[in-house]
Amino acid sequence: MTCNGRCQHELALVRENFHTFAAHEFLRRMTRPGLGLDHANCGVDQCTQLQLDMDTYEPKHTSAECDCESLRPPLDEVMQCLDARVIPVPRVCGTRLENAKLDVLSYDEDGGSTPYVALSHLWADGLGNPREIALPRCQILRLASLVRGLDGHRPRGQDHSEDRELFLWCDSLLCPVQPREHATKDQQRGKRYALALIRDVYTRAAYVLVVDASVVCYSVQKIGMRDAATRVFTSRWIHRL
């Protein structure tokens, strides 16, 4: 399992949660994608690759060659929603780097026109941002593509057209950043209100899309339900807390 990309912390979780020889043999043979992680210093208690230094952390692009600009929702529109205690929902428009844009709508609790997909992810995969509510354009388009590919994702009669409106909630785009020092009152208030809405965000989402680099590259149609379920239940995402 170590040769297949698992660290000592993950092995400890396997031993704790999977007790049969058959399960261990299945996991031993199950390969994982190469994520370029160094687990040499990982121990039983924690994976060092999931421990982040926020002073040096930067959002990742989808490829090493990409240097596209970040895309950010209008902060005043986000704050307007948060001050009203309603969920801000970004609308992703465009399918290319040069025409991608974001604006923000408020979620209608009565089932209005903004059914959205809520994203759950690992900051270790590069989808966080400790300095501003923004992500690289390439990442936003990748996430939009993943949402469009969800089986059965046709909220309220919408079609699968590449040009249709798409609503994607992500903490890195909607939770105002509060710097460790010299935070403004707006930043403090926005962060506090956004965190208070998190439960509602995931409860009211049409779908929740989990993005973990160790599983996102697989298709359940190709690997089968048993393999897919095992990958999910041994993923970094499910053990992150």
RALIN-V225470 format. One record per residue. N is the residue number from 1. RES is the residue in one letter. OMEGA is omega in whole degrees, 0 to 359 (999 if undefined). NEAR is the number of other ideal C-beta (glycine too) atoms within 8 Angstrom. D_FIRST is the distance of its C-alpha to the first C-alpha in Angstrom with 2 decimals. Layout:
N|RES|OMEGA|NEAR|D_FIRST  N|RES|OMEGA|NEAR|D_FIRST
This chain:
1|M|177|9|0.00  2|T|178|9|3.80  3|C|179|4|5.37  4|N|170|9|4.95  5|G|179|11|6.65  6|R|180|10|5.74  7|C|183|11|8.26  8|Q|179|10|9.55  9|H|179|12|11.72  10|E|178|13|9.38  11|L|178|12|7.66  12|A|179|10|11.38  13|L|176|10|12.29  14|V|181|13|10.01  15|R|182|7|11.73  16|E|189|5|14.95  17|N|181|7|15.08  18|F|193|8|13.54  19|H|183|4|15.34  20|T|177|6|15.44  21|F|182|5|13.86  22|A|180|6|14.10  23|A|179|9|12.19  24|H|179|10|9.21  25|E|178|8|9.56  26|F|180|9|10.08  27|L|180|12|7.00  28|R|183|8|4.98  29|R|185|6|7.52  30|M|179|10|7.88  31|T|178|5|8.04  32|R|179|9|9.34  33|P|176|7|12.53  34|G|183|5|13.03  35|L|180|8|14.72  36|G|182|3|15.89  37|L|179|7|14.63  38|D|183|5|14.66  39|H|185|12|12.52  40|A|184|4|14.20  41|N|179|6|16.46  42|C|177|11|14.34  43|G|180|7|14.85  44|V|187|6|14.35  45|D|181|5|17.34  46|Q|174|8|16.70  47|C|183|11|14.97  48|T|182|8|17.56  49|Q|177|10|17.02  50|L|178|10|18.52  51|Q|189|7|21.49  52|L|173|8|24.29  53|D|185|6|27.49  54|M|179|6|30.13  55|D|182|4|32.61  56|T|184|5|30.68  57|Y|175|9|28.77  58|E|174|5|29.82  59|P|181|13|29.09  60|K|171|9|27.20  61|H|181|11|28.75  62|T|176|8|27.09  63|S|181|6|27.21  64|A|182|4|27.92  65|E|185|4|31.28  66|C|176|9|32.53  67|D|183|4|34.94  68|C|179|9|36.55  69|E|177|5|38.41  70|S|177|10|37.25  71|L|184|11|38.66  72|R|174|10|39.90  73|P|177|13|41.77  74|P|184|9|45.28  75|L|181|9|44.97  76|D|178|6|48.39  77|E|176|11|47.35  78|V|182|15|44.22  79|M|179|12|46.38  80|Q|178|9|49.03  81|C|183|13|46.60  82|L|178|15|45.12  83|D|178|8|48.62  84|A|180|7|49.53  85|R|175|7|46.41  86|V|183|9|45.16  87|I|173|11|41.82  88|P|181|15|41.97  89|V|180|12|40.42  90|P|174|15|40.01  91|R|179|12|41.22  92|V|180|12|39.41  93|C|180|10|41.93  94|G|182|7|41.61  95|T|179|8|38.88  96|R|182|7|39.26  97|L|187|8|38.80  98|E|182|4|42.56  99|N|179|8|43.59  100|A|177|14|40.85  101|K|180|7|42.28  102|L|162|14|41.81  103|D|190|10|44.33  104|V|174|14|44.10  105|L|176|11|45.50  106|S|181|12|45.74  107|Y|179|13|44.06  108|D|183|8|46.68  109|E|182|7|45.93  110|D|179|4|48.28  111|G|183|6|46.05  112|G|192|7|47.49  113|S|184|6|46.53  114|T|171|11|43.28  115|P|190|8|40.45  116|Y|173|11|37.34  117|V|178|14|33.56  118|A|182|12|31.90  119|L|171|13|28.83  120|S|190|9|25.99  121|H|176|12|23.61  122|L|176|12|21.65  123|W|179|9|23.88  124|A|177|8|20.92  125|D|173|10|21.03  126|G|181|9|24.63  127|L|175|15|26.70  128|G|175|11|28.47  129|N|183|10|31.73  130|P|187|6|33.15  131|R|180|5|36.50  132|E|176|7|37.88  133|I|184|13|37.34  134|A|173|10|36.28  135|L|175|13|33.47  136|P|180|14|33.56  137|R|182|12|35.37  138|C|179|12|32.57  139|Q|180|14|30.15  140|I|178|15|32.82  141|L|177|12|33.44  142|R|180|9|29.75  143|L|178|14|29.60  144|A|179|12|32.88  145|S|177|8|31.57  146|L|179|11|28.60  147|V|180|13|31.16  148|R|181|10|33.44  149|G|180|7|30.72  150|L|178|10|30.13  151|D|177|4|31.14  152|G|182|4|34.45  153|H|175|12|34.94  154|R|184|8|38.72  155|P|172|7|40.04  156|R|173|7|43.68  157|G|179|5|44.48  158|Q|181|7|43.20  159|D|182|6|42.19  160|H|181|7|39.25  161|S|178|5|41.39  162|E|184|6|39.78  163|D|183|4|42.84  164|R|179|8|42.94  165|E|182|7|42.46  166|L|184|10|39.00  167|F|186|13|38.33  168|L|178|13|35.06  169|W|178|16|34.69  170|C|183|13|32.37  171|D|182|10|32.65  172|S|178|12|32.68  173|L|191|13|35.82  174|L|176|13|37.61  175|C|182|10|37.05  176|P|183|13|39.53  177|V|177|11|38.07  178|Q|180|9|39.54  179|P|182|8|39.55  180|R|180|4|39.13  181|E|173|4|42.75  182|H|176|4|45.87  183|A|177|9|44.61  184|T|179|6|47.46  185|K|177|5|48.69  186|D|180|8|47.51  187|Q|179|12|43.97  188|Q|181|10|43.97  189|R|182|11|45.48  190|G|179|14|43.28  191|K|182|13|40.02  192|R|180|8|41.31  193|Y|181|11|42.49  194|A|180|13|39.34  195|L|179|8|37.10  196|A|182|7|39.57  197|L|188|11|39.10  198|I|180|9|35.29  199|R|179|6|35.36  200|D|181|8|37.98  201|V|184|11|36.13  202|Y|178|10|33.19  203|T|187|6|35.49  204|R|180|8|37.89  205|A|174|11|35.59  206|A|176|7|35.92  207|Y|168|9|32.14  208|V|181|9|29.28  209|L|178|12|26.91  210|V|179|9|23.48  211|V|177|13|22.20  212|D|185|12|18.61  213|A|182|10|17.50  214|S|181|11|13.98  215|V|189|12|15.83  216|V|182|8|19.37  217|C|182|5|18.96  218|Y|176|10|18.38  219|S|181|5|21.32  220|V|178|8|21.39  221|Q|183|3|24.07  222|K|185|6|21.87  223|I|179|8|18.57  224|G|186|7|20.26  225|M|183|6|20.60  226|R|179|6|17.89  227|D|181|10|15.13  228|A|181|12|16.86  229|A|180|8|17.29  230|T|178|11|13.68  231|R|179|13|12.86  232|V|185|10|15.84  233|F|172|8|15.17  234|T|183|10|11.74  235|S|175|11|13.24  236|R|183|12|14.41  237|W|187|11|17.89  238|I|181|8|18.01  239|H|190|8|16.97  240|R|181|7|19.10  241|L|999|2|21.97
